[in-house]
């Protein structure tokens, strides 16, 4: 009878020990990625727009549909991994209005998403979770639970390197059709978690002493025109207010009028669109990296 209870307990203990060991190894691999990034002068964060940034030799901690909370956690990990001989001077963050959209905020509610976003994005963020985050009142309890639950996937964070041109370009006559809430509601003011995360990013960058480039890619004119005007105005006001800080630089290209040949879809760029951004980003990065005292 004793063995009947002891064997399951021993099996559970072995499983827990193996998980903890794997989690520790996974954490070491993740920490190593951020430590190595300190050998670069520029580090890039953001979502899939980071794949459209045509710069070389830059560690990229971005990913498809990456939310601002996950981005803040990656920036925090970079800051924590900083060494005395860190070379990091500039961080680039890709931004655009939909980072604060109803879709983004619904994902950050922690509720299960039919497209597997929780397992994918939060699964890759979970290794960066700290125990004090479980008591963070600014995050919905479901989001905290999802991060903890998805930690069992034992994924680790690793940087991307390089960029890729996408095609074909948008056809003539293309018109973007945003969702009903994006068109009809003033959604920016409802984005409480995303707005908190953006403010936390600004605080972290200031504390770290980095220059921050808010890189907003061009968007198809039909998307800007269709979105709720007050929400867009609130977003732009927030970006402009952030750029009042001396170490924050807002490269506002979202309203630049580009032909359809510059776009892969309404917010991702073709090779021509990437060249357009590079012609404006490269001089800014050069000026920041060659400024007196650098």
C-alpha positions, 0 to 999 in steps of 0.5 A, a space after each residue: 500500500 505504501 508503494 502505491 502512494 510512494 511511486 506516484 509521488 516519486 514520479 511527480 518529484 522527478 518530473 518537477 526536478 527535470 522541469 526546474 533543471 530545464 527551466 534553469 538551463 532555458 533561463 541561462 540561454 535567454 540571459 546569454 542572448 541578452 548579454 551578447 547583445 551588449 556587444 552591439 551599439 544598436 539593439 532593435 525591439 518591436 513586432 514584425 515591423 522589425 523585419 522591415 528595418 534594413 540595417 545590418 549587424 543589429 540584434 533584433 528582439 522582435 517578433 510577429 504580433 509582439 505586444 508592448 508588455 512583451 517588448 518591455 520585458 525584453 528591454 528589461 532583460 537587456 537592461 538587467 544583463 548589462 555589463 560594465 563594458 556594454 556598447 549599447 547606445 541606441 534602442 530602436 522600437 517599432 511602433 504604429 497605432 495598432 499596438 494600442 488597438 482593440 486586438 492588442 488590448 484583447 490579447 493582453 487581457 489574458 483570455 485565450 486567443 483562437 489564433 494561438 497568440 497566447 502560446 506563441 507570443 506569451 510562450 516566448 515571453 514567459 522565460 522573462 517572467 519574474 515572481 514579482 510580476 505575478 503581483 503586478 496590479 497593472 496587468 490583468 490576472 489572466 495575463 499573469 496566469 498565461 505567462 506563468 502557464 506558458 512557461 512550461 513550454 520551455 522556450 527561450 528568447 533569442 535574437 534575430 539577425 538581418 532583414 528580408 524583403 517581401 513581395 509582391 507589392 499591393 495591387 492598384 486599387 487596394 483599400 484597407 478594411 480595418 475592423 469595426 471597432 478600429 473604425 467606430 470607437 475611440 480605442 486608444 483611451 481604452 488601451 490601458 495595459 498597452 499605454 502602461 507598457 509604453 510608459 514603462 518602456 520610456 521610464 526604463 530607457 531613461 533609467 538605462 541612459 539609452 537613446 530611443 528611436 520610435 520608428 513608425 513605418 509608413 502605412 497605406 493611406 486608406 488604413 489611416 483614413 479609415 481608422 477612428 480619427 480621435 484614436 489616431 490623434 491620441 496615439 500621435 499626441 502620445 508619441 509626440 509627448 514622448 519625443 519631448 524627452 531629449 533622448 527620445 526620437 520619433 521618426 513619424 513616417 506613418 502618414 507619408 504618402 507612398 505608392 502601392 509599390 512600397 507596401 507588401 500589405 497595408 502596414 508591411 513594406 516591400 523592398 522599395 518601402 524598406 529603402 524609403 525607411 532606411 534613407 531616413 533611419 540611417 542618418 538618424 542613427 549615424 547622428 546619434 552614434 556620432 554625437 559628442 560624448 559618444 
